[in-house]
């Protein structure tokens, strides 16, 4: 089995449709398995919030 990492832009209908098809195939369990890892997205969001001044970096929280 080969492992393939996809990033799907679900802001448009084609991306939502593609993700829906992949999820349907995964329900059957025949040849598609989904391993969800949100760590990268969480890190990007946290960095954006820090840059925007919404949250403080960890080293500044304990000052």
N, C-alpha and C positions, 0 to 999 in steps of 0.2 A: 504494500500500500504506500502511496506517495502522499506527502503532506503539502498542502497548498494554502498559503495565507492570502486572503482576499480582503480588500477594503472596498466596501460598497457605499456609495453616496446615496443615502436614502432620503435626500431632500427632494428628489424628483420621482416621478411615477415609474420610470424604467428601473431605477435602483430598488424601489420598494417591491416591484414585481419580481426582479431577480432574487432578492432576499427571500421573498415568499416561496419561490420555486425551490430554492435551496433548503428551506425549512421543511417543506413538504417531502422532499427526498430524504431528509434526515429522519423524519417520522417513520418511514419504512425501515430504516436502519440497514438497508441492503448495501449501499456503497458510499454513503455520505455520513460523516460524523462531524458534529459541531463542537469545538472546544472554544469557549468564549473567554477571552482575556481582556478585561477592561483596564488593565494597569496602564497601558500606554495612553489611553484616552483620559484617564484620571490625572496622570502626570501633566499632560498638555493643558488640561483645564486648570489645574492648580497653578501652573506657571503663568498662564494668562491672567488669572486672578491676582497673583502676586504682582505682576507687572502693572496691572490696572490699579493697584493699591487697595483692593478689596480684602485681601488677607495678608498677614505678615509671614515672612519666612520663619522657620522653626527657631533659628538662633535668636530672633528678636522677641519671640513669645515669652521667654523666661527672663527678660530684662526688667 
